[in-house]
Amino acid sequence: MAEERIRAVFAEAGAEGLLHAVPIGVGRADPTGVARADPGVPGTAVLAEPRVCEVAVGADEPVVLASVFKVLLVLEFARQVAAGQLDPRERVRVTAADRLGGWGTAGCADDVELSLRDLAFFAMSVSDNSAADLLLDRVGLDTVRLLAKELGLDRTRVVGGPRDVLESMLAEVGARDESEFAVRYPALPEDRKRRMAVLDPLRTNSGTPRETTELLRLIWRDEAGPPEVCAQVRDLMSRQLFRHRLVSGFPGGTVIAAKTGTLPGLHTEAGVVRYPDGGCYAVSVSARTRELAATGPEVDAAIGAAARIAVDFLRSAGL
């Protein structure tokens, strides 16, 4: 069974994995009227769906979303732009007080000024935490929560943005800043690290693998907002630079649009895989390492391998 093989892949990598994979369409439009999808290409949504089939490994268990939450955030941003509530060209200054560390503007040495739509680009392409946090300030936390409910993602929990996650981690270890955190965190007992709020689905942004693939399905079928909104989100997801998880499991010729999420001991990614024949599949994978200090290349590779097993199973069933 595919599920047993997936569990074995994660076990060999020293992790426990949860996964949901589902077909969401059969590709580009043909003479029969069946529509096809191209992840990341604006305006090419999936309009037809095959019979129901899935691969599920703990698909309904709560999981920490980490930066996968940014898909929902950027979707709400694009919806507000389409509704005329926000000007995507509005300028925002990222100052030292906004920098949270990491990629993009979050790690810049000097102040940076850019547009709201470029904040969305950096949030998705390099998982820029400062960009996402400033975008969330402009979009509104409550509206993101309401969007999840509107889309029927009843088990998706949105409690805050990247700054909230960072401040929670600092507070739990009694650190004043990231430098002090880097000293204090490694000295904590393993069980204490695992009890941190950022790793508890009941106390941070969370969802389930099934609800995450449902969000992707809605975006790829133009059902999460106007077609131009969904196309923009697909395009931004296709621009992600990180290629070490889902992408690692698939052959050349496949096109993958996705978003990663990472926290200590947590590796996750959600995305849509499109094959040259038009087969299109939403996949959400979350893996927890047994050792929080593990760097995780084996786990990242396991995410790709597990996703490939799931999609191969769906394709072998003619989906």
TAMO-V864110 format. One record per residue. N is the residue number from 0. SS is DSSP state (A for helix, B for strand, O for the rest). OMEGA is omega in whole degrees, -180 to 180 (NA if undefined). BURIAL is b if it has 16 or more other ideal C-beta (glycine too) atoms within 10 Angstrom, else e. Layout:
N/SS/OMEGA/BURIAL
N/SS/OMEGA/BURIAL
This chain:
0/O/180/e
1/A/-178/b
2/A/180/b
3/A/178/e
4/A/179/e
5/A/178/b
6/A/-180/b
7/A/178/e
8/A/-180/b
9/A/179/b
10/A/179/e
11/A/180/e
12/O/180/b
13/O/-177/e
14/B/171/b
15/B/-175/e
16/B/174/b
17/B/-173/b
18/B/167/b
19/B/178/b
20/B/-177/b
21/B/175/b
22/B/180/b
23/B/177/b
24/B/-176/b
25/O/169/b
26/O/-171/b
27/O/-175/b
28/O/177/e
29/O/-176/e
30/O/-180/e
31/O/180/e
32/O/177/e
33/O/-178/b
34/O/-179/b
35/O/-176/b
36/O/174/b
37/O/-177/b
38/O/175/b
39/O/178/b
40/O/-176/b
41/O/173/e
42/O/179/e
43/O/-177/b
44/O/175/b
45/O/-178/b
46/O/178/b
47/O/-174/b
48/O/180/b
49/O/180/b
50/O/-173/e
51/O/174/e
52/O/-177/e
53/B/166/b
54/B/-174/b
55/B/174/b
56/B/-176/b
57/O/-172/b
58/O/-179/b
59/O/176/e
60/O/179/e
61/B/179/b
62/B/174/b
63/B/-178/b
64/O/-174/b
65/A/-174/b
66/A/172/b
67/A/175/b
68/A/-176/b
69/A/176/b
70/A/179/b
71/A/179/b
72/A/-178/b
73/A/175/b
74/A/179/b
75/A/176/b
76/A/-178/b
77/A/177/b
78/A/180/b
79/A/176/b
80/A/-179/b
81/A/-180/b
82/O/-180/e
83/O/-179/e
84/O/179/e
85/O/173/b
86/O/-177/e
87/O/-179/b
88/O/179/e
89/O/-176/e
90/B/179/e
91/B/178/b
92/B/178/e
93/B/-176/b
94/O/179/e
95/A/-179/e
96/A/-178/e
97/A/-173/b
98/O/-177/b
99/O/-178/b
100/O/179/e
101/O/-173/b
102/O/174/b
103/A/-179/b
104/A/-179/b
105/A/-178/b
106/A/-179/e
107/O/178/e
108/O/-176/e
109/O/178/e
110/O/-179/e
111/B/175/b
112/B/-180/e
113/B/-177/b
114/B/176/e
115/A/-178/b
116/A/175/b
117/A/171/b
118/A/179/b
119/A/179/b
120/A/-180/b
121/A/179/b
122/A/-177/b
123/A/-173/b
124/A/-180/b
125/O/179/b
126/O/-179/b
127/O/-177/b
128/A/178/b
129/A/178/b
130/A/180/b
131/A/-178/b
132/A/178/b
133/A/177/b
134/A/178/b
135/A/177/b
136/A/-177/e
137/A/-178/e
138/A/-179/b
139/O/-179/e
140/A/-177/b
141/A/-180/e
142/A/176/b
143/A/176/b
144/A/-180/b
145/A/178/e
146/A/179/b
147/A/180/b
148/A/180/e
149/A/-178/e
150/O/178/b
151/O/179/e
152/O/-170/b
153/O/-180/e
154/O/176/e
155/O/-174/b
156/B/179/b
157/O/-176/b
158/O/-179/b
159/O/-179/e
160/O/-178/b
161/A/179/b
162/A/178/b
163/A/178/b
164/A/-179/b
165/A/-179/b
166/A/177/e
167/A/-180/b
168/A/179/b
169/A/-177/b
170/A/-176/e
171/A/179/b
172/A/179/b
173/O/-179/e
174/O/179/b
175/O/-179/e
176/O/-177/e
177/A/180/e
178/A/179/e
179/A/177/e
180/A/-179/b
181/A/178/e
182/A/-174/e
183/A/-173/e
184/A/-178/b
185/A/-178/e
186/A/-179/e
187/O/173/e
188/O/-177/e
189/A/-178/e
190/A/177/e
191/A/177/e
192/A/-177/b
193/A/180/e
194/O/-179/e
195/O/-176/b
196/A/-176/b
197/A/178/b
198/A/-178/b
199/O/-179/e
200/O/-180/b
201/O/-176/e
202/O/180/e
203/O/178/b
204/O/-174/b
205/B/177/b
206/B/173/b
207/B/176/b
208/A/-179/b
209/A/180/b
210/A/178/b
211/A/177/b
212/A/176/b
213/A/176/b
214/A/179/b
215/A/179/b
216/A/-180/b
217/A/179/b
218/A/-177/b
219/A/178/b
220/O/-180/b
221/O/-180/b
222/O/179/e
223/O/-179/b
224/O/177/b
225/O/-178/e
226/A/-179/e
227/A/177/e
228/A/-179/b
229/A/178/b
230/A/179/b
231/A/180/b
232/A/177/b
233/A/-180/b
234/A/-180/b
235/A/178/b
236/A/180/b
237/A/-177/b
238/O/179/e
239/O/-177/b
240/O/-175/e
241/O/-172/b
242/O/-171/e
243/O/-179/e
244/O/-178/b
245/A/-175/b
246/A/-176/b
247/A/-176/b
248/A/-171/b
249/O/-177/b
250/O/174/e
251/O/-178/e
252/O/175/e
253/O/178/b
254/B/-176/b
255/B/174/b
256/B/-169/b
257/B/174/b
258/B/178/b
259/B/171/b
260/B/-176/b
261/B/172/b
262/B/179/b
263/O/179/e
264/O/-178/b
265/B/177/b
266/B/-178/b
267/B/173/b
268/B/176/b
269/B/-179/b
270/B/179/b
271/B/-178/b
272/B/176/b
273/B/179/b
274/O/180/b
275/O/180/e
276/O/177/e
277/O/177/b
278/O/-172/b
279/B/-171/b
280/B/175/b
281/B/-178/b
282/B/174/b
283/B/-178/b
284/B/176/b
285/B/-178/b
286/B/175/b
287/B/-180/b
288/B/178/b
289/O/178/e
290/O/-176/e
291/O/-179/b
292/O/-178/e
293/O/-180/b
294/O/168/e
295/O/178/b
296/A/178/e
297/A/179/e
298/A/177/b
299/A/178/b
300/A/179/b
301/A/177/b
302/A/178/b
303/A/-179/b
304/A/-180/b
305/A/178/b
306/A/179/b
307/A/178/b
308/A/-178/b
309/A/-178/b
310/A/176/b
311/A/178/b
312/A/-180/b
313/A/-180/b
314/A/178/e
315/A/177/e
316/O/178/e
317/O/-177/e
318/O/NA/b
